[in-house]
Amino acid sequence: MTKRTKVVLALALCLAFAMSACALPSPVPVADGSPAVASDFTPSTGAAQQSSGGYVVETTDMAGNAIRLSVYPERIVVLDPANCEILYAIGAGENVVGRSISCDYPAEVNYLPYATADGRNDPDLVLLREPQVVIMGAEDAADADLVSALASAGVITVVTNVTDVNNMYGAISLLGMITNRTAEANALVSQLITAIAAMQTKISAHSETVYLELTPLADGLSTLGNGTIFSSLLSLLGFRNEFEDQSGIISVTQDQVVGRSPNVILTVSRDRSTDEADPDATPDPAGATLSGPAEILARSEWQEVNAVKSNRVYYIDAALITRAGPRILEGINALYTALYEGRQPE
């Protein structure tokens, strides 16, 4: 590691300690905001200089895989949308040559070809992009056929697995190291730490709970539990996830939600107005019940739910609260608007 890189990393870590020390009491751990404290993952620092083994990068990813790069990758396929946003934010978007269908931000990524078919991983399409490195999340890393095909072709896979705000910083640092953008990654981490610390000065601890409706009633309800970036953001803002007693993506029933009676409901589905409808489309009466705060407020079985009784049901962009990347600040601001100001986020 070069002297300059060591200095940049040290400054970022010092800032993280300072920000965490001044945070107001809340459900957030006191070390929140530091990429090296109370985090499940901090990448090792064997980078930025040719190692004795001839590697420019020698580290471990968030799945525990040893990563050794002889050269920095010029051709990257990215399958996870949060990782995609991070790569572009640190200036490594120019090296991305393929993506999954869920990688849709920033706008320029939409000009790149898909490396997936029908929304599913396709090893042949990934390899068609001739990547040196494929960056993926934990869900894609569980695709044994994909991982095996990449390994057989000599393609290096890098896995991230972000479960809270803290180890999001580790993921950013890891991608910066892999792409030779360490300084840019540290700058992004510092920016996020500073902004989140400023937000913490405006929050207080609450006993109220929040339920996120990830899929609507007509499709079978689902939500996010503990061990997700969404749940971490709620804690940071002083609120509790109604389903924090369970982990990951959860299928829930109407009776469960009604029985728990959350104080606030967030939905990732918009209300659909008649002027948004396609005038040439065949009318679909059932479709009108699929989305939005208005539909939730009108559910007859939900009228005694606290959030419905108090009219605290809001739409929120799923990408802002489920992708652990640079737009997380927009997600925090949207949550603050709904939870503290009691109005629909813009």
C-alpha positions in Angstrom: 0.0 0.0 0.0 1.4 3.4 -0.9 2.0 6.1 1.7 -0.7 8.3 0.1 -3.3 5.5 0.2 -2.5 4.9 3.9 -3.0 8.5 4.7 -6.3 8.7 2.9 -7.6 5.6 4.5 -6.4 6.8 8.0 -8.2 10.1 7.5 -11.4 8.3 6.5 -11.3 6.1 9.6 -10.5 9.0 11.9 -13.5 10.9 10.6 -15.6 7.8 11.1 -14.6 7.6 14.8 -15.3 11.3 15.2 -18.7 11.1 13.7 -19.7 8.0 15.7 -18.6 9.6 18.9 -20.8 12.6 18.5 -23.9 10.8 17.5 -27.0 11.4 19.6 -28.4 8.5 21.7 -30.6 6.3 19.4 -31.1 2.6 18.6 -28.0 2.9 16.4 -24.8 1.4 17.8 -22.5 4.2 19.0 -20.0 3.2 16.3 -22.5 3.6 13.5 -20.9 5.4 10.5 -17.4 3.8 10.8 -16.3 1.4 8.1 -13.9 -0.2 10.6 -15.9 -0.2 13.8 -18.9 -2.5 14.7 -18.8 -3.7 11.1 -19.0 -7.3 10.0 -16.5 -6.6 7.1 -13.5 -4.4 6.5 -11.4 -5.3 3.5 -7.7 -6.1 4.1 -5.3 -3.6 2.7 -3.0 -5.6 0.5 -3.5 -3.3 -2.5 -2.2 -0.3 -4.4 1.2 -1.7 -4.8 2.6 -4.8 -6.7 2.8 -7.5 -4.0 5.6 -10.0 -3.7 3.3 -12.5 -5.4 2.8 -10.2 -8.4 -0.7 -9.0 -7.4 -2.0 -5.4 -7.5 -4.9 -6.5 -5.2 -4.8 -9.2 -2.6 -7.8 -9.2 -0.3 -10.9 -11.0 0.8 -14.5 -10.3 -0.3 -17.6 -10.3 1.9 -18.2 -14.0 1.3 -14.7 -14.9 2.5 -13.3 -15.6 -0.9 -9.6 -14.7 -1.5 -9.3 -12.2 -4.3 -6.0 -11.8 -6.1 -5.7 -9.6 -9.1 -2.6 -9.3 -11.3 -4.0 -6.2 -13.0 -6.9 -3.9 -12.3 -9.9 -5.0 -14.3 -10.8 -3.1 -17.4 -13.9 -5.2 -18.1 -16.4 -5.7 -15.3 -19.9 -7.3 -15.3 -22.0 -6.2 -12.4 -25.1 -8.1 -11.3 -26.2 -6.3 -8.1 -27.8 -2.9 -8.5 -26.3 -1.4 -5.4 -22.8 -2.4 -6.5 -23.6 -0.9 -9.9 -24.4 2.5 -8.3 -21.2 2.3 -6.2 -19.0 1.6 -9.2 -20.4 4.6 -11.1 -20.2 6.8 -8.0 -16.4 6.1 -7.6 -15.7 6.6 -11.2 -15.4 2.9 -12.2 -18.5 2.9 -14.4 -16.3 3.2 -17.5 -15.1 -0.3 -16.8 -18.5 -1.9 -16.7 -19.3 -3.8 -19.8 -22.4 -5.8 -18.8 -25.2 -5.8 -16.2 -28.2 -7.5 -14.8 -31.7 -6.2 -15.6 -31.9 -4.8 -12.1 -28.9 -2.5 -12.6 -30.8 0.5 -13.9 -29.1 3.5 -12.3 -27.4 5.8 -13.2 -29.0 6.4 -16.6 -25.9 5.7 -18.6 -25.8 2.1 -17.4 -29.0 1.5 -19.4 -27.0 1.7 -22.6 -25.0 -1.4 -21.6 -26.1 -4.9 -22.7 -27.7 -7.3 -20.3 -25.8 -10.3 -19.0 -29.0 -12.0 -17.8 -31.9 -13.6 -19.7 -35.5 -13.1 -18.6 -34.2 -11.6 -15.4 -32.2 -14.6 -14.5 -28.4 -15.2 -14.5 -27.1 -16.7 -17.8 -23.5 -17.8 -17.6 -23.2 -17.8 -21.4 -24.3 -14.1 -21.6 -22.0 -13.1 -18.7 -19.0 -14.7 -20.4 -20.0 -13.2 -23.8 -19.1 -9.8 -22.3 -15.5 -11.2 -21.7 -15.3 -9.9 -18.1 -12.1 -10.1 -16.0 -14.2 -9.6 -12.9 -17.9 -10.2 -12.1 -19.2 -8.3 -9.1 -22.3 -9.8 -7.4 -24.4 -9.8 -4.3 -25.0 -12.7 -1.9 -28.1 -13.9 -3.8 -26.3 -14.2 -7.1 -23.3 -15.9 -5.3 -25.7 -18.7 -4.3 -26.2 -19.5 -8.0 -23.9 -22.5 -8.1 -24.1 -22.9 -11.9 -23.1 -19.3 -12.5 -20.2 -19.4 -10.0 -18.9 -22.7 -11.4 -19.1 -21.5 -15.0 -17.2 -18.3 -14.1 -14.5 -20.2 -12.2 -14.0 -22.7 -15.1 -13.5 -19.7 -17.4 -11.0 -18.1 -15.1 -13.2 -15.2 -14.3 -12.8 -13.7 -10.8 -16.0 -13.2 -8.8 -16.2 -10.5 -6.1 -19.1 -10.9 -3.6 -20.7 -8.2 -1.4 -23.2 -8.9 1.3 -24.5 -5.7 2.9 -26.8 -6.2 5.9 -26.5 -2.8 7.5 -25.2 0.7 7.1 -21.9 -0.1 8.7 -20.8 -2.9 6.4 -22.0 -0.8 3.4 -18.9 1.2 4.0 -16.8 -2.0 3.8 -18.5 -2.9 0.5 -17.6 0.6 -0.9 -14.0 0.2 0.2 -13.8 -3.2 -1.3 -15.0 -2.1 -4.7 -12.7 0.9 -4.6 -9.8 -1.4 -3.9 -10.7 -3.8 -6.7 -11.0 -1.0 -9.3 -8.0 1.1 -8.2 -10.4 3.8 -6.9 -9.4 3.7 -3.3 -9.2 7.4 -2.8 -12.6 7.9 -4.5 -14.2 5.2 -2.4 -12.8 6.7 0.8 -14.2 10.1 -0.2 -17.6 8.6 -0.8 -17.5 6.8 2.6 -16.5 10.1 4.3 -19.4 11.9 2.5 -21.9 9.3 3.7 -20.6 9.3 7.3 -20.8 13.1 7.5 -24.3 13.3 6.1 -25.6 10.5 8.2 -24.1 12.0 11.4 -25.8 15.3 10.5 -29.1 13.5 10.2 -28.6 11.8 13.6 -28.6 15.2 15.3 -32.3 15.6 14.2 -33.6 12.2 15.3 -34.8 10.7 18.6 -35.6 7.2 19.8 -39.2 6.0 19.2 -41.1 2.9 20.2 -43.3 3.1 17.1 -43.0 0.4 14.4 -42.9 0.6 10.6 -44.1 -2.0 8.2 -42.8 -2.0 4.6 -45.1 -3.6 2.0 -42.7 -4.9 -0.5 -45.4 -6.7 -2.6 -49.1 -5.9 -2.5 -51.9 -7.9 -1.1 -53.1 -9.2 -4.4 -49.7 -10.7 -5.1 -49.1 -12.1 -1.7 -47.6 -9.8 1.0 -43.9 -9.6 1.6 -41.7 -7.4 3.6 -38.1 -7.0 4.8 -37.0 -8.1 8.2 -33.7 -7.8 10.2 -30.4 -8.0 8.5 -31.4 -5.7 5.7 -30.3 -2.2 4.8 -33.9 -1.1 5.2 -34.1 -2.3 8.8 -30.8 -0.7 9.5 -32.0 2.7 8.2 -35.1 2.5 10.4 -32.9 2.0 13.4 -30.7 4.8 12.4 -33.7 7.1 12.4 -34.9 5.9 15.8 -37.8 3.6 14.6 -38.3 -0.1 14.7 -39.0 -2.5 11.9 -42.3 -4.3 12.7 -40.8 -7.6 11.5 -37.3 -7.2 13.0 -37.9 -10.5 14.8 -37.4 -12.2 11.4 -34.6 -11.9 8.8 -34.3 -11.1 5.1 -37.2 -11.1 2.7 -40.3 -12.4 4.5 -43.7 -13.6 3.2 -46.4 -12.4 5.6 -50.1 -12.8 5.8 -52.8 -10.1 6.1 -53.7 -11.4 9.6 -50.1 -11.0 10.7 -49.9 -7.4 9.7 -53.3 -6.5 11.0 -52.6 -8.3 14.3 -49.3 -6.4 14.8 -51.0 -3.1 13.9 -47.9 -1.1 12.8 -47.8 2.6 13.5 -46.5 3.5 10.0 -46.9 1.7 6.7 -44.6 2.2 3.7 -45.3 0.8 0.3 -43.1 0.6 -2.7 -46.2 0.7 -5.0 -47.7 4.0 -6.2 -51.3 4.9 -6.4 -52.5 4.7 -10.0 -54.7 7.5 -11.3 -57.1 7.2 -14.2 -55.0 9.8 -16.2 -52.0 7.5 -16.0 -53.8 4.6 -17.5 -53.3 3.6 -21.1 -56.5 4.5 -22.9 -56.0 1.7 -25.4 -55.5 -1.0 -22.7 -58.2 -3.5 -21.8 -59.8 -2.5 -18.5 -58.5 -4.6 -15.6 -60.7 -4.1 -12.5 -58.4 -6.4 -10.4 -55.4 -4.3 -11.3 -56.8 -1.3 -9.6 -56.4 -3.0 -6.3 -52.7 -3.7 -6.7 -50.9 -0.6 -5.7 -50.5 2.4 -3.5 -51.3 4.1 -0.2 -54.9 4.8 -1.2 -55.6 1.1 -1.7 -54.1 0.2 1.6 -56.1 2.8 3.4 -59.3 1.5 1.8 -58.7 -2.2 2.9 -61.8 -3.1 5.0 -59.8 -5.5 7.2 -57.2 -2.9 8.0 -59.3 -0.2 9.4 -58.2 -0.8 13.0 -54.5 -0.8 12.1 -52.8 2.1 13.8 -51.2 3.4 10.6 -54.5 3.3 8.7 -56.4 5.0 11.6 -53.8 7.8 11.7 -53.5 8.0 7.9 -49.7 7.3 8.1 -49.3 5.3 4.9 -46.8 6.5 2.4 -45.2 5.6 -0.9 -41.4 5.3 -1.0 -39.1 4.4 -3.9 -37.8 0.9 -3.2 -34.4 1.6 -4.8 -33.7 4.3 -2.2 -34.2 2.0 0.9 -33.1 -1.4 -0.4 -29.9 -0.6 -2.3 -26.9 -0.1 -0.1 -25.1 2.6 -2.2 -24.6 6.3 -2.6 -28.4 7.1 -2.9 -28.9 5.8 0.6 -28.9 9.5 1.6 -32.0 10.1 -0.5 -33.6 7.1 1.2 -32.8 8.5 4.6 -34.3 11.8 3.7 -37.4 10.2 2.3 -37.8 8.1 5.5 -37.3 11.2 7.6 -40.0 13.1 5.6 -42.5 10.3 6.2 -41.6 9.4 9.8 -40.9 12.8 11.3 -42.8 15.2 9.1 -45.8 13.0 8.5 -46.0 13.7 4.8 -45.5 12.0 1.5 -41.8 12.0 0.4 -41.4 13.7 -3.0 
